[in-house]
Amino acid sequence: MAVYIYRCAEHGTTEESRPIGTAAAAVPCPVCGSSALRCYTAPRLSLGSSTRRALIDATERTRDEPGVVSAPPPRSGGRADMRRNPALRRLPRP
Ligand SMILES: [Zn+2]
């Protein structure tokens, strides 16, 4: 299976998984049903690790689907962080 990317003029890109060589020139947009034309992209062939590939995919996904949080991140350890990171000890002190 290969992932083909199609673009609707109003709703952006959508992906379709199909066997290699069976990509249609256009598919109906899943949102509005109008014709979404195929976008030619670089093949996603990689010899890298699956962890690296997952990170790249997650980073690319944030363009269209940014992560939404409900609370700020937990506070860092303050003094404990300074002891763990030697670079912070070199910062000027007031
Ligand atoms: Zn659309």
PDB file of the backbone (N, CA, C, O) and the ligand in Angstrom, with CONECT records:
HET     ZN  A 101       1
ATOM      1  N   MET A   1       0.844  -1.190   0.000  1.00  0.00           N
ATOM      2  CA  MET A   1       0.000   0.000   0.000  1.00  0.00           C
ATOM      3  C   MET A   1       0.883   1.245   0.000  1.00  0.00           C
ATOM      4  O   MET A   1       1.978   1.264   0.562  1.00  0.00           O
ATOM      5  N   ALA A   2       0.374   2.256  -0.637  1.00  0.00           N
ATOM      6  CA  ALA A   2       1.051   3.552  -0.661  1.00  0.00           C
ATOM      7  C   ALA A   2       0.056   4.612  -0.232  1.00  0.00           C
ATOM      8  O   ALA A   2      -1.154   4.457  -0.398  1.00  0.00           O
ATOM      9  N   VAL A   3       0.579   5.677   0.316  1.00  0.00           N
ATOM     10  CA  VAL A   3      -0.268   6.790   0.740  1.00  0.00           C
ATOM     11  C   VAL A   3      -0.176   7.882  -0.309  1.00  0.00           C
ATOM     12  O   VAL A   3       0.910   8.380  -0.606  1.00  0.00           O
ATOM     13  N   TYR A   4      -1.322   8.251  -0.868  1.00  0.00           N
ATOM     14  CA  TYR A   4      -1.383   9.304  -1.859  1.00  0.00           C
ATOM     15  C   TYR A   4      -2.059  10.518  -1.233  1.00  0.00           C
ATOM     16  O   TYR A   4      -2.995  10.388  -0.445  1.00  0.00           O
ATOM     17  N   ILE A   5      -1.572  11.690  -1.596  1.00  0.00           N
ATOM     18  CA  ILE A   5      -2.078  12.932  -1.015  1.00  0.00           C
ATOM     19  C   ILE A   5      -2.877  13.692  -2.063  1.00  0.00           C
ATOM     20  O   ILE A   5      -2.445  13.857  -3.204  1.00  0.00           O
ATOM     21  N   TYR A   6      -4.054  14.151  -1.648  1.00  0.00           N
ATOM     22  CA  TYR A   6      -4.935  14.925  -2.518  1.00  0.00           C
ATOM     23  C   TYR A   6      -5.233  16.254  -1.837  1.00  0.00           C
ATOM     24  O   TYR A   6      -5.284  16.335  -0.610  1.00  0.00           O
ATOM     25  N   ARG A   7      -5.430  17.299  -2.644  1.00  0.00           N
ATOM     26  CA  ARG A   7      -5.671  18.626  -2.075  1.00  0.00           C
ATOM     27  C   ARG A   7      -6.973  19.214  -2.587  1.00  0.00           C
ATOM     28  O   ARG A   7      -7.191  19.341  -3.792  1.00  0.00           O
ATOM     29  N   CYS A   8      -7.836  19.570  -1.638  1.00  0.00           N
ATOM     30  CA  CYS A   8      -9.056  20.315  -1.948  1.00  0.00           C
ATOM     31  C   CYS A   8      -8.697  21.795  -1.869  1.00  0.00           C
ATOM     32  O   CYS A   8      -7.957  22.203  -0.975  1.00  0.00           O
ATOM     33  N   ALA A   9      -9.207  22.592  -2.783  1.00  0.00           N
ATOM     34  CA  ALA A   9      -8.877  24.015  -2.803  1.00  0.00           C
ATOM     35  C   ALA A   9      -9.320  24.716  -1.528  1.00  0.00           C
ATOM     36  O   ALA A   9      -8.706  25.703  -1.122  1.00  0.00           O
ATOM     37  N   GLU A  10     -10.369  24.225  -0.895  1.00  0.00           N
ATOM     38  CA  GLU A  10     -10.894  24.900   0.294  1.00  0.00           C
ATOM     39  C   GLU A  10     -10.501  24.229   1.602  1.00  0.00           C
ATOM     40  O   GLU A  10     -10.357  24.912   2.615  1.00  0.00           O
ATOM     41  N   HIS A  11     -10.322  22.909   1.610  1.00  0.00           N
ATOM     42  CA  HIS A  11     -10.140  22.196   2.877  1.00  0.00           C
ATOM     43  C   HIS A  11      -8.777  21.557   3.044  1.00  0.00           C
ATOM     44  O   HIS A  11      -8.578  20.785   3.983  1.00  0.00           O
ATOM     45  N   GLY A  12      -7.846  21.848   2.178  1.00  0.00           N
ATOM     46  CA  GLY A  12      -6.495  21.337   2.362  1.00  0.00           C
ATOM     47  C   GLY A  12      -6.321  19.904   1.903  1.00  0.00           C
ATOM     48  O   GLY A  12      -7.047  19.411   1.039  1.00  0.00           O
ATOM     49  N   THR A  13      -5.339  19.246   2.505  1.00  0.00           N
ATOM     50  CA  THR A  13      -4.945  17.925   2.017  1.00  0.00           C
ATOM     51  C   THR A  13      -5.688  16.809   2.734  1.00  0.00           C
ATOM     52  O   THR A  13      -6.146  16.947   3.868  1.00  0.00           O
ATOM     53  N   THR A  14      -5.784  15.702   2.018  1.00  0.00           N
ATOM     54  CA  THR A  14      -6.324  14.468   2.571  1.00  0.00           C
ATOM     55  C   THR A  14      -5.476  13.322   2.029  1.00  0.00           C
ATOM     56  O   THR A  14      -4.885  13.436   0.956  1.00  0.00           O
ATOM     57  N   GLU A  15      -5.419  12.234   2.759  1.00  0.00           N
ATOM     58  CA  GLU A  15      -4.587  11.102   2.350  1.00  0.00           C
ATOM     59  C   GLU A  15      -5.462   9.899   2.045  1.00  0.00           C
ATOM     60  O   GLU A  15      -6.505   9.693   2.666  1.00  0.00           O
ATOM     61  N   GLU A  16      -5.016   9.108   1.074  1.00  0.00           N
ATOM     62  CA  GLU A  16      -5.705   7.867   0.720  1.00  0.00           C
ATOM     63  C   GLU A  16      -4.669   6.766   0.597  1.00  0.00           C
ATOM     64  O   GLU A  16      -3.636   6.954  -0.046  1.00  0.00           O
ATOM     65  N   SER A  17      -4.929   5.635   1.197  1.00  0.00           N
ATOM     66  CA  SER A  17      -4.064   4.473   1.056  1.00  0.00           C
ATOM     67  C   SER A  17      -4.618   3.594  -0.052  1.00  0.00           C
ATOM     68  O   SER A  17      -5.776   3.178  -0.019  1.00  0.00           O
ATOM     69  N   ARG A  18      -3.772   3.321  -1.029  1.00  0.00           N
ATOM     70  CA  ARG A  18      -4.167   2.474  -2.161  1.00  0.00           C
ATOM     71  C   ARG A  18      -2.966   1.633  -2.574  1.00  0.00           C
ATOM     72  O   ARG A  18      -1.830   1.984  -2.256  1.00  0.00           O
ATOM     73  N   PRO A  19      -3.197   0.542  -3.270  1.00  0.00           N
ATOM     74  CA  PRO A  19      -2.064  -0.213  -3.804  1.00  0.00           C
ATOM     75  C   PRO A  19      -1.236   0.644  -4.767  1.00  0.00           C
ATOM     76  O   PRO A  19      -1.767   1.522  -5.449  1.00  0.00           O
ATOM     77  N   ILE A  20       0.047   0.378  -4.810  1.00  0.00           N
ATOM     78  CA  ILE A  20       0.946   1.164  -5.657  1.00  0.00           C
ATOM     79  C   ILE A  20       0.491   1.087  -7.109  1.00  0.00           C
ATOM     80  O   ILE A  20       0.190   0.010  -7.626  1.00  0.00           O
ATOM     81  N   GLY A  21       0.446   2.240  -7.752  1.00  0.00           N
ATOM     82  CA  GLY A  21       0.072   2.313  -9.152  1.00  0.00           C
ATOM     83  C   GLY A  21      -1.410   2.466  -9.397  1.00  0.00           C
ATOM     84  O   GLY A  21      -1.833   2.502 -10.552  1.00  0.00           O
ATOM     85  N   THR A  22      -2.212   2.558  -8.357  1.00  0.00           N
ATOM     86  CA  THR A  22      -3.660   2.659  -8.557  1.00  0.00           C
ATOM     87  C   THR A  22      -4.210   4.008  -8.107  1.00  0.00           C
ATOM     88  O   THR A  22      -5.410   4.140  -7.865  1.00  0.00           O
ATOM     89  N   ALA A  23      -3.339   5.011  -7.992  1.00  0.00           N
ATOM     90  CA  ALA A  23      -3.794   6.324  -7.534  1.00  0.00           C
ATOM     91  C   ALA A  23      -4.688   6.979  -8.580  1.00  0.00           C
ATOM     92  O   ALA A  23      -4.366   6.995  -9.768  1.00  0.00           O
ATOM     93  N   ALA A  24      -5.810   7.517  -8.123  1.00  0.00           N
ATOM     94  CA  ALA A  24      -6.695   8.255  -9.019  1.00  0.00           C
ATOM     95  C   ALA A  24      -6.173   9.678  -9.180  1.00  0.00           C
ATOM     96  O   ALA A  24      -5.470  10.190  -8.309  1.00  0.00           O
ATOM     97  N   ALA A  25      -6.516  10.310 -10.291  1.00  0.00           N
ATOM     98  CA  ALA A  25      -6.085  11.696 -10.510  1.00  0.00           C
ATOM     99  C   ALA A  25      -6.789  12.634  -9.552  1.00  0.00           C
ATOM    100  O   ALA A  25      -6.244  13.682  -9.208  1.00  0.00           O
ATOM    101  N   ALA A  26      -7.987  12.281  -9.113  1.00  0.00           N
ATOM    102  CA  ALA A  26      -8.735  13.112  -8.175  1.00  0.00           C
ATOM    103  C   ALA A  26      -9.671  12.227  -7.367  1.00  0.00           C
ATOM    104  O   ALA A  26     -10.127  11.186  -7.841  1.00  0.00           O
ATOM    105  N   VAL A  27      -9.951  12.656  -6.139  1.00  0.00           N
ATOM    106  CA  VAL A  27     -10.906  11.957  -5.283  1.00  0.00           C
ATOM    107  C   VAL A  27     -11.863  12.995  -4.716  1.00  0.00           C
ATOM    108  O   VAL A  27     -11.535  14.181  -4.699  1.00  0.00           O
ATOM    109  N   PRO A  28     -13.044  12.577  -4.250  1.00  0.00           N
ATOM    110  CA  PRO A  28     -13.943  13.539  -3.611  1.00  0.00           C
ATOM    111  C   PRO A  28     -13.378  13.991  -2.265  1.00  0.00           C
ATOM    112  O   PRO A  28     -12.877  13.175  -1.491  1.00  0.00           O
ATOM    113  N   CYS A  29     -13.462  15.281  -1.993  1.00  0.00           N
ATOM    114  CA  CYS A  29     -13.017  15.816  -0.702  1.00  0.00           C
ATOM    115  C   CYS A  29     -13.905  15.217   0.388  1.00  0.00           C
ATOM    116  O   CYS A  29     -15.126  15.198   0.233  1.00  0.00           O
ATOM    117  N   PRO A  30     -13.315  14.719   1.503  1.00  0.00           N
ATOM    118  CA  PRO A  30     -14.140  14.131   2.558  1.00  0.00           C
ATOM    119  C   PRO A  30     -15.021  15.148   3.274  1.00  0.00           C
ATOM    120  O   PRO A  30     -15.971  14.761   3.954  1.00  0.00           O
ATOM    121  N   VAL A  31     -14.727  16.439   3.136  1.00  0.00           N
ATOM    122  CA  VAL A  31     -15.501  17.464   3.824  1.00  0.00           C
ATOM    123  C   VAL A  31     -16.639  17.976   2.945  1.00  0.00           C
ATOM    124  O   VAL A  31     -17.800  17.978   3.353  1.00  0.00           O
ATOM    125  N   CYS A  32     -16.288  18.415   1.724  1.00  0.00           N
ATOM    126  CA  CYS A  32     -17.294  19.065   0.883  1.00  0.00           C
ATOM    127  C   CYS A  32     -17.716  18.222  -0.321  1.00  0.00           C
ATOM    128  O   CYS A  32     -18.729  18.523  -0.952  1.00  0.00           O
ATOM    129  N   GLY A  33     -16.967  17.186  -0.647  1.00  0.00           N
ATOM    130  CA  GLY A  33     -17.337  16.337  -1.762  1.00  0.00           C
ATOM    131  C   GLY A  33     -16.883  16.833  -3.123  1.00  0.00           C
ATOM    132  O   GLY A  33     -17.088  16.150  -4.127  1.00  0.00           O
ATOM    133  N   SER A  34     -16.269  18.012  -3.176  1.00  0.00           N
ATOM    134  CA  SER A  34     -15.776  18.484  -4.472  1.00  0.00           C
ATOM    135  C   SER A  34     -14.498  17.729  -4.832  1.00  0.00           C
ATOM    136  O   SER A  34     -13.965  16.976  -4.017  1.00  0.00           O
ATOM    137  N   SER A  35     -14.025  17.927  -6.021  1.00  0.00           N
ATOM    138  CA  SER A  35     -12.889  17.173  -6.519  1.00  0.00           C
ATOM    139  C   SER A  35     -11.582  17.649  -5.879  1.00  0.00           C
ATOM    140  O   SER A  35     -11.247  18.831  -5.950  1.00  0.00           O
ATOM    141  N   ALA A  36     -10.849  16.727  -5.254  1.00  0.00           N
ATOM    142  CA  ALA A  36      -9.529  17.019  -4.691  1.00  0.00           C
ATOM    143  C   ALA A  36      -8.491  16.394  -5.609  1.00  0.00           C
ATOM    144  O   ALA A  36      -8.501  15.184  -5.839  1.00  0.00           O
ATOM    145  N   LEU A  37      -7.594  17.225  -6.131  1.00  0.00           N
ATOM    146  CA  LEU A  37      -6.605  16.760  -7.096  1.00  0.00           C
ATOM    147  C   LEU A  37      -5.403  16.137  -6.393  1.00  0.00           C
ATOM    148  O   LEU A  37      -5.055  16.503  -5.270  1.00  0.00           O
ATOM    149  N   ARG A  38      -4.786  15.195  -7.079  1.00  0.00           N
ATOM    150  CA  ARG A  38      -3.628  14.512  -6.513  1.00  0.00           C
ATOM    151  C   ARG A  38      -2.435  15.454  -6.454  1.00  0.00           C
ATOM    152  O   ARG A  38      -2.193  16.224  -7.384  1.00  0.00           O
ATOM    153  N   CYS A  39      -1.682  15.386  -5.340  1.00  0.00           N
ATOM    154  CA  CYS A  39      -0.437  16.125  -5.179  1.00  0.00           C
ATOM    155  C   CYS A  39       0.703  15.131  -5.288  1.00  0.00           C
ATOM    156  O   CYS A  39       0.685  14.076  -4.654  1.00  0.00           O
ATOM    157  N   TYR A  40       1.680  15.468  -6.083  1.00  0.00           N
ATOM    158  CA  TYR A  40       2.836  14.594  -6.219  1.00  0.00           C
ATOM    159  C   TYR A  40       3.859  14.988  -5.163  1.00  0.00           C
ATOM    160  O   TYR A  40       4.300  16.137  -5.113  1.00  0.00           O
ATOM    161  N   THR A  41       4.227  14.047  -4.332  1.00  0.00           N
ATOM    162  CA  THR A  41       5.170  14.307  -3.246  1.00  0.00           C
ATOM    163  C   THR A  41       6.301  13.298  -3.314  1.00  0.00           C
ATOM    164  O   THR A  41       6.240  12.306  -4.040  1.00  0.00           O
ATOM    165  N   ALA A  42       7.333  13.583  -2.536  1.00  0.00           N
ATOM    166  CA  ALA A  42       8.449  12.647  -2.456  1.00  0.00           C
ATOM    167  C   ALA A  42       7.960  11.362  -1.797  1.00  0.00           C
ATOM    168  O   ALA A  42       7.173  11.411  -0.852  1.00  0.00           O
ATOM    169  N   PRO A  43       8.421  10.211  -2.288  1.00  0.00           N
ATOM    170  CA  PRO A  43       7.995   8.962  -1.661  1.00  0.00           C
ATOM    171  C   PRO A  43       8.516   8.878  -0.241  1.00  0.00           C
ATOM    172  O   PRO A  43       9.607   9.363   0.059  1.00  0.00           O
ATOM    173  N   ARG A  44       7.750   8.274   0.615  1.00  0.00           N
ATOM    174  CA  ARG A  44       8.156   8.144   2.014  1.00  0.00           C
ATOM    175  C   ARG A  44       8.964   6.874   2.196  1.00  0.00           C
ATOM    176  O   ARG A  44       8.567   5.961   2.921  1.00  0.00           O
ATOM    177  N   LEU A  45      10.088   6.834   1.533  1.00  0.00           N
ATOM    178  CA  LEU A  45      10.979   5.691   1.685  1.00  0.00           C
ATOM    179  C   LEU A  45      12.090   6.105   2.619  1.00  0.00           C
ATOM    180  O   LEU A  45      12.730   7.134   2.406  1.00  0.00           O
ATOM    181  N   SER A  46      12.321   5.341   3.622  1.00  0.00           N
ATOM    182  CA  SER A  46      13.331   5.714   4.596  1.00  0.00           C
ATOM    183  C   SER A  46      14.002   4.477   5.138  1.00  0.00           C
ATOM    184  O   SER A  46      13.364   3.455   5.392  1.00  0.00           O
ATOM    185  N   LEU A  47      15.300   4.590   5.309  1.00  0.00           N
ATOM    186  CA  LEU A  47      16.031   3.508   5.943  1.00  0.00           C
ATOM    187  C   LEU A  47      16.307   3.841   7.406  1.00  0.00           C
ATOM    188  O   LEU A  47      16.959   3.074   8.114  1.00  0.00           O
ATOM    189  N   GLY A  48      15.801   4.998   7.854  1.00  0.00           N
ATOM    190  CA  GLY A  48      16.029   5.415   9.232  1.00  0.00           C
ATOM    191  C   GLY A  48      15.227   4.578  10.200  1.00  0.00           C
ATOM    192  O   GLY A  48      14.449   3.707   9.813  1.00  0.00           O
ATOM    193  N   SER A  49      15.436   4.862  11.454  1.00  0.00           N
ATOM    194  CA  SER A  49      14.758   4.102  12.505  1.00  0.00           C
ATOM    195  C   SER A  49      13.282   4.475  12.550  1.00  0.00           C
ATOM    196  O   SER A  49      12.884   5.548  12.096  1.00  0.00           O
ATOM    197  N   SER A  50      12.484   3.580  13.100  1.00  0.00           N
ATOM    198  CA  SER A  50      11.052   3.851  13.197  1.00  0.00           C
ATOM    199  C   SER A  50      10.780   4.982  14.178  1.00  0.00           C
ATOM    200  O   SER A  50       9.804   5.716  14.021  1.00  0.00           O
ATOM    201  N   THR A  51      11.639   5.133  15.195  1.00  0.00           N
ATOM    202  CA  THR A  51      11.477   6.234  16.156  1.00  0.00           C
ATOM    203  C   THR A  51      11.657   7.567  15.454  1.00  0.00           C
ATOM    204  O   THR A  51      10.878   8.498  15.659  1.00  0.00           O
ATOM    205  N   ARG A  52      12.691   7.652  14.621  1.00  0.00           N
ATOM    206  CA  ARG A  52      12.940   8.899  13.888  1.00  0.00           C
ATOM    207  C   ARG A  52      11.790   9.184  12.924  1.00  0.00           C
ATOM    208  O   ARG A  52      11.341  10.324  12.806  1.00  0.00           O
ATOM    209  N   ARG A  53      11.319   8.150  12.240  1.00  0.00           N
ATOM    210  CA  ARG A  53      10.206   8.320  11.284  1.00  0.00           C
ATOM    211  C   ARG A  53       8.944   8.796  12.026  1.00  0.00           C
ATOM    212  O   ARG A  53       8.224   9.661  11.528  1.00  0.00           O
ATOM    213  N   ALA A  54       8.679   8.237  13.205  1.00  0.00           N
ATOM    214  CA  ALA A  54       7.507   8.639  13.981  1.00  0.00           C
ATOM    215  C   ALA A  54       7.624  10.085  14.419  1.00  0.00           C
ATOM    216  O   ALA A  54       6.629  10.810  14.431  1.00  0.00           O
ATOM    217  N   LEU A  55       8.837  10.521  14.782  1.00  0.00           N
ATOM    218  CA  LEU A  55       9.038  11.912  15.191  1.00  0.00           C
ATOM    219  C   LEU A  55       8.805  12.851  14.012  1.00  0.00           C
ATOM    220  O   LEU A  55       8.168  13.894  14.162  1.00  0.00           O
ATOM    221  N   ILE A  56       9.321  12.482  12.840  1.00  0.00           N
ATOM    222  CA  ILE A  56       9.122  13.319  11.655  1.00  0.00           C
ATOM    223  C   ILE A  56       7.640  13.396  11.304  1.00  0.00           C
ATOM    224  O   ILE A  56       7.132  14.472  10.986  1.00  0.00           O
ATOM    225  N   ASP A  57       6.943  12.259  11.359  1.00  0.00           N
ATOM    226  CA  ASP A  57       5.509  12.260  11.065  1.00  0.00           C
ATOM    227  C   ASP A  57       4.743  13.122  12.059  1.00  0.00           C
ATOM    228  O   ASP A  57       3.842  13.865  11.670  1.00  0.00           O
ATOM    229  N   ALA A  58       5.096  13.028  13.350  1.00  0.00           N
ATOM    230  CA  ALA A  58       4.403  13.826  14.365  1.00  0.00           C
ATOM    231  C   ALA A  58       4.657  15.316  14.140  1.00  0.00           C
ATOM    232  O   ALA A  58       3.756  16.138  14.310  1.00  0.00           O
ATOM    233  N   THR A  59       5.885  15.659  13.758  1.00  0.00           N
ATOM    234  CA  THR A  59       6.220  17.057  13.508  1.00  0.00           C
ATOM    235  C   THR A  59       5.446  17.581  12.303  1.00  0.00           C
ATOM    236  O   THR A  59       4.930  18.698  12.334  1.00  0.00           O
ATOM    237  N   GLU A  60       5.363  16.786  11.249  1.00  0.00           N
ATOM    238  CA  GLU A  60       4.620  17.224  10.064  1.00  0.00           C
ATOM    239  C   GLU A  60       3.124  17.333  10.360  1.00  0.00           C
ATOM    240  O   GLU A  60       2.441  18.198   9.811  1.00  0.00           O
ATOM    241  N   ARG A  61       2.626  16.470  11.214  1.00  0.00           N
ATOM    242  CA  ARG A  61       1.203  16.480  11.540  1.00  0.00           C
ATOM    243  C   ARG A  61       0.803  17.755  12.289  1.00  0.00           C
ATOM    244  O   ARG A  61      -0.350  18.178  12.206  1.00  0.00           O
ATOM    245  N   THR A  62       1.742  18.375  13.022  1.00  0.00           N
ATOM    246  CA  THR A  62       1.401  19.580  13.771  1.00  0.00           C
ATOM    247  C   THR A  62       1.070  20.747  12.854  1.00  0.00           C
ATOM    248  O   THR A  62       0.485  21.727  13.315  1.00  0.00           O
ATOM    249  N   ARG A  63       1.421  20.682  11.577  1.00  0.00           N
ATOM    250  CA  ARG A  63       1.065  21.764  10.648  1.00  0.00           C
ATOM    251  C   ARG A  63      -0.444  21.869  10.506  1.00  0.00           C
ATOM    252  O   ARG A  63      -0.993  22.971  10.477  1.00  0.00           O
ATOM    253  N   ASP A  64      -1.118  20.728  10.416  1.00  0.00           N
ATOM    254  CA  ASP A  64      -2.557  20.725  10.189  1.00  0.00           C
ATOM    255  C   ASP A  64      -3.348  20.391  11.450  1.00  0.00           C
ATOM    256  O   ASP A  64      -4.504  20.794  11.582  1.00  0.00           O
ATOM    257  N   GLU A  65      -2.730  19.657  12.379  1.00  0.00           N
ATOM    258  CA  GLU A  65      -3.434  19.225  13.585  1.00  0.00           C
ATOM    259  C   GLU A  65      -2.593  19.567  14.811  1.00  0.00           C
ATOM    260  O   GLU A  65      -2.014  18.674  15.430  1.00  0.00           O
ATOM    261  N   PRO A  66      -2.518  20.858  15.172  1.00  0.00           N
ATOM    262  CA  PRO A  66      -1.686  21.198  16.324  1.00  0.00           C
ATOM    263  C   PRO A  66      -2.229  20.577  17.608  1.00  0.00           C
ATOM    264  O   PRO A  66      -3.439  20.441  17.790  1.00  0.00           O
ATOM    265  N   GLY A  67      -1.313  20.206  18.486  1.00  0.00           N
ATOM    266  CA  GLY A  67      -1.720  19.630  19.762  1.00  0.00           C
ATOM    267  C   GLY A  67      -2.397  20.675  20.636  1.00  0.00           C
ATOM    268  O   GLY A  67      -1.940  21.815  20.720  1.00  0.00           O
ATOM    269  N   VAL A  68      -3.471  20.288  21.277  1.00  0.00           N
ATOM    270  CA  VAL A  68      -4.195  21.190  22.158  1.00  0.00           C
ATOM    271  C   VAL A  68      -3.997  20.692  23.586  1.00  0.00           C
ATOM    272  O   VAL A  68      -4.211  19.516  23.880  1.00  0.00           O
ATOM    273  N   VAL A  69      -3.585  21.601  24.469  1.00  0.00           N
ATOM    274  CA  VAL A  69      -3.375  21.230  25.862  1.00  0.00           C
ATOM    275  C   VAL A  69      -4.438  21.894  26.718  1.00  0.00           C
ATOM    276  O   VAL A  69      -4.997  22.925  26.346  1.00  0.00           O
ATOM    277  N   SER A  70      -4.709  21.300  27.855  1.00  0.00           N
ATOM    278  CA  SER A  70      -5.713  21.857  28.759  1.00  0.00           C
ATOM    279  C   SER A  70      -5.084  22.502  29.979  1.00  0.00           C
ATOM    280  O   SER A  70      -5.777  23.135  30.776  1.00  0.00           O
ATOM    281  N   ALA A  71      -3.759  22.346  30.133  1.00  0.00           N
ATOM    282  CA  ALA A  71      -3.082  22.924  31.283  1.00  0.00           C
ATOM    283  C   ALA A  71      -1.630  23.195  30.911  1.00  0.00           C
ATOM    284  O   ALA A  71      -1.100  22.569  29.994  1.00  0.00           O
ATOM    285  N   PRO A  72      -0.982  24.122  31.614  1.00  0.00           N
ATOM    286  CA  PRO A  72       0.446  24.358  31.338  1.00  0.00           C
ATOM    287  C   PRO A  72       1.268  23.145  31.755  1.00  0.00           C
ATOM    288  O   PRO A  72       0.812  22.338  32.565  1.00  0.00           O
ATOM    289  N   PRO A  73       2.470  23.008  31.212  1.00  0.00           N
ATOM    290  CA  PRO A  73       3.312  21.876  31.602  1.00  0.00           C
ATOM    291  C   PRO A  73       3.680  21.985  33.078  1.00  0.00           C
ATOM    292  O   PRO A  73       3.673  23.082  33.636  1.00  0.00           O
ATOM    293  N   PRO A  74       4.002  20.864  33.714  1.00  0.00           N
ATOM    294  CA  PRO A  74       4.359  20.914  35.134  1.00  0.00           C
ATOM    295  C   PRO A  74       5.615  21.750  35.340  1.00  0.00           C
ATOM    296  O   PRO A  74       6.474  21.824  34.461  1.00  0.00           O
ATOM    297  N   ARG A  75       5.714  22.377  36.504  1.00  0.00           N
ATOM    298  CA  ARG A  75       6.864  23.232  36.792  1.00  0.00           C
ATOM    299  C   ARG A  75       8.126  22.402  36.836  1.00  0.00           C
ATOM    300  O   ARG A  75       8.120  21.243  37.251  1.00  0.00           O
ATOM    301  N   SER A  76       9.222  23.028  36.395  1.00  0.00           N
ATOM    302  CA  SER A  76      10.494  22.312  36.464  1.00  0.00           C
ATOM    303  C   SER A  76      11.000  22.338  37.903  1.00  0.00           C
ATOM    304  O   SER A  76      10.437  23.008  38.769  1.00  0.00           O
ATOM    305  N   GLY A  77      12.050  21.609  38.127  1.00  0.00           N
ATOM    306  CA  GLY A  77      12.544  21.436  39.486  1.00  0.00           C
ATOM    307  C   GLY A  77      13.271  22.616  40.081  1.00  0.00           C
ATOM    308  O   GLY A  77      13.666  22.546  41.245  1.00  0.00           O
ATOM    309  N   GLY A  78      13.474  23.704  39.346  1.00  0.00           N
ATOM    310  CA  GLY A  78      14.145  24.878  39.906  1.00  0.00           C
ATOM    311  C   GLY A  78      15.592  24.579  40.230  1.00  0.00           C
ATOM    312  O   GLY A  78      16.393  24.335  39.328  1.00  0.00           O
ATOM    313  N   ARG A  79      15.936  24.594  41.503  1.00  0.00           N
ATOM    314  CA  ARG A  79      17.325  24.347  41.949  1.00  0.00           C
ATOM    315  C   ARG A  79      17.791  22.949  41.521  1.00  0.00           C
ATOM    316  O   ARG A  79      18.963  22.764  41.196  1.00  0.00           O
ATOM    317  N   ALA A  80      16.909  21.995  41.519  1.00  0.00           N
ATOM    318  CA  ALA A  80      17.298  20.637  41.136  1.00  0.00           C
ATOM    319  C   ALA A  80      17.753  20.610  39.675  1.00  0.00           C
ATOM    320  O   ALA A  80      18.695  19.897  39.329  1.00  0.00           O
ATOM    321  N   ASP A  81      17.074  21.401  38.808  1.00  0.00           N
ATOM    322  CA  ASP A  81      17.484  21.465  37.412  1.00  0.00           C
ATOM    323  C   ASP A  81      18.876  22.058  37.275  1.00  0.00           C
ATOM    324  O   ASP A  81      19.662  21.612  36.439  1.00  0.00           O
ATOM    325  N   MET A  82      19.191  23.072  38.098  1.00  0.00           N
ATOM    326  CA  MET A  82      20.504  23.708  38.020  1.00  0.00           C
ATOM    327  C   MET A  82      21.606  22.739  38.407  1.00  0.00           C
ATOM    328  O   MET A  82      22.706  22.799  37.858  1.00  0.00           O
ATOM    329  N   ARG A  83      21.323  21.857  39.337  1.00  0.00           N
ATOM    330  CA  ARG A  83      22.342  20.891  39.743  1.00  0.00           C
ATOM    331  C   ARG A  83      22.560  19.839  38.667  1.00  0.00           C
ATOM    332  O   ARG A  83      23.674  19.349  38.484  1.00  0.00           O
ATOM    333  N   ARG A  84      21.480  19.490  37.949  1.00  0.00           N
ATOM    334  CA  ARG A  84      21.607  18.455  36.917  1.00  0.00           C
ATOM    335  C   ARG A  84      22.261  18.983  35.653  1.00  0.00           C
ATOM    336  O   ARG A  84      22.973  18.241  34.977  1.00  0.00           O
ATOM    337  N   ASN A  85      22.035  20.259  35.315  1.00  0.00           N
ATOM    338  CA  ASN A  85      22.562  20.809  34.072  1.00  0.00           C
ATOM    339  C   ASN A  85      23.742  21.720  34.381  1.00  0.00           C
ATOM    340  O   ASN A  85      23.534  22.829  34.874  1.00  0.00           O
ATOM    341  N   PRO A  86      24.986  21.289  34.106  1.00  0.00           N
ATOM    342  CA  PRO A  86      26.152  22.096  34.452  1.00  0.00           C
ATOM    343  C   PRO A  86      26.218  23.406  33.674  1.00  0.00           C
ATOM    344  O   PRO A  86      26.851  24.353  34.140  1.00  0.00           O
ATOM    345  N   ALA A  87      25.582  23.492  32.497  1.00  0.00           N
ATOM    346  CA  ALA A  87      25.619  24.736  31.717  1.00  0.00           C
ATOM    347  C   ALA A  87      24.910  25.861  32.460  1.00  0.00           C
ATOM    348  O   ALA A  87      25.279  27.025  32.308  1.00  0.00           O
ATOM    349  N   LEU A  88      23.901  25.534  33.260  1.00  0.00           N
ATOM    350  CA  LEU A  88      23.169  26.570  33.994  1.00  0.00           C
ATOM    351  C   LEU A  88      24.020  27.186  35.095  1.00  0.00           C
ATOM    352  O   LEU A  88      23.773  28.324  35.495  1.00  0.00           O
ATOM    353  N   ARG A  89      25.021  26.457  35.598  1.00  0.00           N
ATOM    354  CA  ARG A  89      25.889  27.007  36.651  1.00  0.00           C
ATOM    355  C   ARG A  89      26.785  28.110  36.113  1.00  0.00           C
ATOM    356  O   ARG A  89      27.263  28.944  36.881  1.00  0.00           O
ATOM    357  N   ARG A  90      27.020  28.128  34.809  1.00  0.00           N
ATOM    358  CA  ARG A  90      27.907  29.139  34.230  1.00  0.00           C
ATOM    359  C   ARG A  90      27.189  30.446  33.934  1.00  0.00           C
ATOM    360  O   ARG A  90      27.834  31.428  33.566  1.00  0.00           O
ATOM    361  N   LEU A  91      25.884  30.484  34.084  1.00  0.00           N
ATOM    362  CA  LEU A  91      25.139  31.715  33.814  1.00  0.00           C
ATOM    363  C   LEU A  91      25.481  32.768  34.857  1.00  0.00           C
ATOM    364  O   LEU A  91      25.750  32.420  36.007  1.00  0.00           O
ATOM    365  N   PRO A  92      25.479  34.069  34.482  1.00  0.00           N
ATOM    366  CA  PRO A  92      25.791  35.124  35.463  1.00  0.00           C
ATOM    367  C   PRO A  92      24.732  35.170  36.562  1.00  0.00           C
ATOM    368  O   PRO A  92      23.551  34.913  36.329  1.00  0.00           O
ATOM    369  N   ARG A  93      25.184  35.499  37.741  1.00  0.00           N
ATOM    370  CA  ARG A  93      24.304  35.596  38.907  1.00  0.00           C
ATOM    371  C   ARG A  93      24.023  37.076  39.199  1.00  0.00           C
ATOM    372  O   ARG A  93      24.861  37.928  38.904  1.00  0.00           O
ATOM    373  N   PRO A  94      22.876  37.383  39.762  1.00  0.00           N
ATOM    374  CA  PRO A  94      22.584  38.783  40.112  1.00  0.00           C
ATOM    375  C   PRO A  94      23.421  39.237  41.296  1.00  0.00           C
ATOM    376  O   PRO A  94      23.308  40.384  41.728  1.00  0.00           O
TER     377      PRO A  94
HETATM  378 ZN    ZN A 101     -13.284  20.282   0.354  1.00  0.00          ZN2+
END
